[in-house]
């Protein structure tokens, strides 16, 4: 495990050098940037995760450069989105709110608190009676409900309650979590399904087995346990963590799956972010997950980084064959930052 602090710093610097666009003040979508694609397929929510990754750098190093970069990116994200953080996709706003809440935690700057509360006001409008409740995914498709729109909102609501004390936010966190648990979690195994009624037929997408959904439901359970003391939330997070190993971790290599590019390129990183919190909690399965992250990190370090450019692809077992999307690169940096934390080093050395 030695050297991950230095490796995280190195990967952060290469990431920033490759993707930061000084002119637009947001991250480019590709490295190397393809001719004629600047601005194409602009994914608002990837930028939110880039802010989160920069805050990870601050958490590790306490180097002010990371917060200044995150400030610049937050300003650029708002400007590129028409002068507002509000968006048509509720899950995108939730990720932005979570990132900006961390910015507020570290800087105390009121603009971030106000932005988060404004986003939270808009996010609450997603709740409706279609499919028995839950938050919609998109303002233009209010009857499609999924884990990506609900579990991160439960995390956000619980954290808002913890930061600012509004009891109603805890009520929201519990209500959103319960809807997701009752509708999109396998009651036998704890494995989390992606969504329901995507095509207007009421069906659940049982075949969409993503690391992302497991990560955010684990995170929601951990937050509710932390802020209520109710053990059931921890047990449900542990159950989903076990199911994730059973379904999505290679039993021979311990590797997380290659989930491809575009949005799915971010999914492993999101799982890593919330599994890191599971490890920090000392929950059942913490040591197993610390070992899985260690194996993924060692494989990435040995096999998955392009030696010439420092690029990381969607598979952590082999270097990328061509240009790499921002989403994919973010996941690799999230893994490095997780492995640089003392709690994971301690878990893997015990």
C-alpha positions in Angstrom: 0.0 0.0 0.0 3.0 2.3 0.3 3.2 5.2 -2.1 -0.5 5.8 -2.7 -0.3 9.3 -1.3 2.3 10.2 -3.9 0.5 8.3 -6.6 -2.8 10.1 -5.9 -1.0 13.4 -6.1 0.6 12.4 -9.4 -2.7 11.2 -10.9 -4.5 14.3 -9.8 -1.9 16.5 -11.5 -2.0 14.5 -14.8 -5.8 14.5 -14.7 -6.0 18.3 -14.2 -3.4 18.9 -16.9 -5.2 16.6 -19.4 -8.8 17.8 -18.9 -8.8 21.4 -17.6 -10.0 23.9 -20.2 -8.8 27.4 -19.3 -11.1 29.0 -21.8 -14.3 27.4 -20.8 -13.4 26.9 -17.1 -14.8 23.4 -17.1 -13.2 20.0 -17.8 -12.9 18.8 -21.3 -14.8 15.6 -22.2 -11.9 13.8 -23.8 -8.2 13.4 -23.6 -6.7 13.8 -26.1 -9.4 16.2 -27.2 -10.9 14.9 -30.4 -11.0 17.4 -33.3 -14.4 19.0 -33.5 -15.8 17.6 -30.3 -15.1 20.3 -27.8 -18.5 21.0 -26.2 -20.1 17.9 -27.7 -21.9 15.6 -25.3 -21.5 18.0 -22.4 -22.3 16.0 -19.3 -23.1 18.3 -16.4 -22.9 15.6 -13.7 -19.3 14.6 -14.7 -18.2 18.2 -13.8 -19.8 17.8 -10.4 -17.7 14.7 -9.8 -14.6 16.5 -10.9 -15.3 19.1 -8.2 -15.6 16.2 -5.7 -12.3 14.7 -6.9 -10.6 18.0 -6.4 -12.0 18.2 -2.9 -10.6 14.7 -2.4 -7.2 16.2 -3.2 -7.7 18.8 -0.6 -8.8 16.3 2.0 -5.6 14.3 1.4 -3.0 17.2 1.1 -4.6 20.3 2.5 -3.0 22.0 -0.5 -5.0 25.2 -1.3 -4.5 24.6 -5.0 -7.2 22.0 -4.9 -9.9 24.3 -3.4 -9.0 27.0 -5.8 -9.3 24.7 -8.8 -12.7 23.5 -7.4 -13.8 27.1 -7.0 -12.9 27.8 -10.6 -14.7 24.7 -11.8 -17.8 25.4 -9.8 -18.0 28.9 -11.4 -17.4 27.4 -14.8 -20.1 24.8 -14.3 -22.7 27.4 -13.3 -21.7 29.6 -16.3 -21.8 26.8 -18.8 -25.2 25.8 -17.5 -26.9 29.1 -18.2 -25.9 30.9 -15.0 -27.7 28.4 -12.7 -26.9 25.1 -11.1 -30.5 23.9 -11.7 -30.9 21.3 -14.4 -33.5 19.0 -16.0 -32.0 15.9 -14.5 -32.6 15.5 -10.8 -29.7 13.1 -10.2 -27.3 15.6 -11.8 -28.4 18.3 -9.4 -28.0 15.9 -6.5 -24.4 15.2 -7.4 -23.7 19.0 -7.7 -25.3 19.6 -4.4 -23.2 16.9 -2.7 -20.0 18.4 -4.2 -20.9 21.9 -3.3 -21.8 20.9 0.2 -18.3 19.5 0.6 -17.0 22.9 -0.7 -19.0 24.6 2.0 -17.8 22.3 4.7 -14.1 23.1 3.8 -14.4 26.8 3.0 -17.4 28.1 5.0 -18.2 30.2 1.9 -21.9 31.1 2.0 -22.3 30.9 -1.8 -22.0 27.2 -1.7 -24.5 26.7 1.1 -27.0 28.9 -0.7 -26.4 27.0 -4.0 -27.0 23.7 -2.2 -30.2 24.8 -0.5 -31.5 26.1 -3.8 -30.8 22.8 -5.5 -32.4 20.9 -2.7 -35.5 23.0 -3.0 -35.7 22.1 -6.7 -34.8 18.4 -6.1 -37.8 18.0 -3.7 -40.2 18.8 -6.6 -39.2 15.4 -8.1 -41.3 13.5 -5.6 -44.7 12.5 -7.0 -47.2 9.7 -6.9 -46.1 7.8 -10.0 -44.9 4.3 -9.1 -46.0 4.8 -5.5 -43.7 7.7 -4.8 -40.0 8.3 -5.1 -38.1 11.0 -6.9 -38.3 11.3 -10.7 -35.1 11.1 -12.7 -35.9 13.8 -15.2 -38.2 16.8 -15.2 -39.5 15.6 -18.6 -40.2 12.0 -17.5 -41.8 12.2 -14.1 -43.0 8.6 -14.1 -39.6 7.1 -14.4 -38.1 6.4 -11.0 -34.6 5.0 -10.4 -31.9 4.5 -7.8 -29.6 7.2 -9.3 -32.2 9.8 -8.6 -33.2 8.5 -5.1 -30.3 7.1 -3.2 -28.0 10.2 -3.7 -30.9 12.4 -2.6 -31.2 10.4 0.6 -27.5 10.9 1.2 -27.9 14.7 0.5 -30.9 15.1 2.8 -29.2 13.2 5.7 -26.1 15.4 5.3 -28.2 18.6 5.2 -29.9 17.5 8.4 -26.6 16.9 10.0 -25.1 20.2 8.9 -28.0 22.6 9.4 -30.4 20.8 11.8 -33.7 20.8 9.9 -35.7 17.9 11.1 -37.7 17.9 7.8 -34.5 17.0 5.9 -34.1 13.8 8.0 -37.8 13.0 7.3 -37.0 13.4 3.6 -33.9 11.2 3.8 -35.9 8.4 5.5 -38.8 8.6 3.1 -36.6 8.6 0.0 -34.5 5.7 1.3 -37.6 3.6 2.2 -39.1 4.0 -1.2 -35.8 2.9 -2.9 -35.5 0.0 -0.5 -39.0 -1.2 -1.0 -39.0 -0.9 -4.8 -35.5 -1.3 -6.1 -33.6 -3.5 -3.7 -33.8 -7.3 -3.9 -35.4 -8.3 -0.6 -33.5 -11.7 -0.6 -29.9 -10.5 -1.4 -29.9 -6.7 -1.0 -28.7 -6.2 -4.6 -29.9 -2.8 -5.9 -31.7 -2.6 -9.2 -31.4 0.5 -11.4 -34.9 1.7 -12.1 -38.5 1.1 -12.9 -41.0 2.2 -15.6 -38.2 3.5 -17.9 -40.3 2.5 -21.0 -43.7 3.3 -19.4 -44.5 -0.4 -18.8 -44.0 -0.5 -15.1 -41.1 -3.0 -15.4 -38.0 -3.0 -13.2 -34.7 -3.1 -15.1 -33.5 -6.3 -13.4 -30.7 -6.8 -16.0 -29.1 -3.4 -15.3 -26.6 -4.5 -12.7 -24.3 -1.5 -12.0 -21.7 -0.7 -9.4 -23.1 2.8 -9.2 -26.5 1.7 -7.7 -24.8 -0.5 -5.1 -22.5 2.4 -4.1 -25.2 5.0 -3.5 -27.5 2.7 -1.6 -24.6 1.7 0.6 -23.9 5.4 1.1 -27.5 6.2 2.0 -27.7 3.4 4.6 -24.4 4.6 6.1 -25.6 8.2 6.3 -28.9 7.3 7.9 -27.2 5.0 10.4 -24.7 7.8 11.3 -27.4 10.3 11.9 -30.1 8.2 13.5 -28.1 5.5 15.3 -30.6 2.9 14.0 -28.6 -0.3 13.4 -30.9 -1.6 10.6 -29.5 1.0 8.2 -26.0 -0.3 8.8 -27.1 -3.9 8.4 -28.8 -3.0 5.1 -25.7 -1.3 3.8 -23.6 -4.3 4.8 -26.0 -6.6 3.0 -25.8 -4.6 -0.2 -22.0 -4.6 0.1 -21.9 -8.4 0.3 -24.3 -8.7 -2.7 -22.0 -6.4 -4.7 -19.1 -8.7 -4.1 -21.2 -11.7 -5.0 -22.5 -10.2 -8.2 -20.0 -7.7 -9.5 -16.5 -8.6 -8.2 -14.5 -11.2 -10.1 -14.1 -14.1 -7.7 -10.6 -15.0 -9.0 -9.0 -11.6 -9.4 -11.0 -9.4 -7.1 -11.4 -6.9 -9.9 -14.4 -4.6 -10.3 -15.9 -4.8 -13.8 -15.1 -2.8 -16.9 -18.5 -1.0 -17.3 -17.5 0.9 -20.5 -17.5 4.5 -21.4 -19.9 7.5 -21.2 -21.9 7.7 -18.0 -21.0 4.2 -17.0 -17.3 5.1 -16.9 -18.0 6.9 -13.6 -19.8 4.1 -11.9 -16.9 2.3 -10.4 -15.6 5.5 -8.9 -18.9 6.2 -7.2 -18.9 2.7 -5.7 -15.4 3.3 -4.4 -16.4 6.6 -2.8 -19.1 5.0 -0.7 -17.3 1.7 0.0 -14.5 3.9 1.4 -17.1 5.1 3.9 -18.1 1.6 4.7 -14.5 0.7 5.4 -14.1 3.8 7.6 -17.2 2.8 9.6 -15.6 -0.6 10.5 -18.7 -2.3 9.3 -18.9 -6.0 8.6 -17.1 -6.6 5.3 -14.8 -3.6 5.8 -11.6 -5.7 5.5 -12.9 -7.6 2.5 -13.6 -4.4 0.7 -10.3 -2.8 1.7 -8.6 -5.8 0.1 -10.7 -5.5 -3.0 -9.7 -1.9 -3.4 -6.1 -2.7 -2.8 -6.2 -5.4 -5.5 -7.8 -3.0 -7.9 -5.2 -0.3 -7.1 -2.3 -2.6 -7.5 -3.6 -3.9 -10.8 -4.2 -0.4 -12.0 -0.8 0.7 -11.0 0.9 -2.3 -12.7 -1.2 -2.8 -15.8 -3.9 -0.1 -16.3 -2.0 3.2 -16.7 -0.6 4.2 -20.1 3.1 4.8 -19.3 3.5 7.5 -21.9 0.6 9.7 -21.1 -0.6 8.6 -17.7 -4.1 7.9 -19.1 -6.5 5.4 -17.4 -9.2 3.5 -19.3 -12.4 1.8 -18.3 -10.6 -1.4 -17.5 -8.1 -1.2 -14.6 -6.4 -4.3 -15.9 -5.1 -2.8 -19.2 -4.1 0.6 -20.5 -6.6 2.5 -22.7 -6.4 1.9 -26.4 -7.4 5.5 -27.5 -8.8 8.8 -26.2 -10.2 8.6 -22.7 -13.4 10.3 -21.5 -13.5 12.5 -18.4 -15.9 10.1 -16.7 -13.5 7.1 -17.0 -10.6 9.1 -15.8 -12.5 10.4 -12.7 -13.1 6.8 -11.6 -9.4 6.0 -11.6 -8.5 9.1 -9.6 -11.2 8.3 -7.1 -9.6 4.9 -6.6 -6.2 6.4 -6.0 -7.6 8.9 -3.5 -9.4 6.2 -1.7 -6.2 4.1 -1.4 -4.3 7.2 -0.1 -6.6 7.4 3.0 -5.2 6.2 6.3 -8.3 4.2 7.1 -7.9 1.9 4.1 -4.2 1.6 4.7 -5.0 0.5 8.2 -7.6 -2.0 7.1 -5.3 -3.7 4.6 -2.4 -3.9 7.0 -4.3 -5.5 9.8 
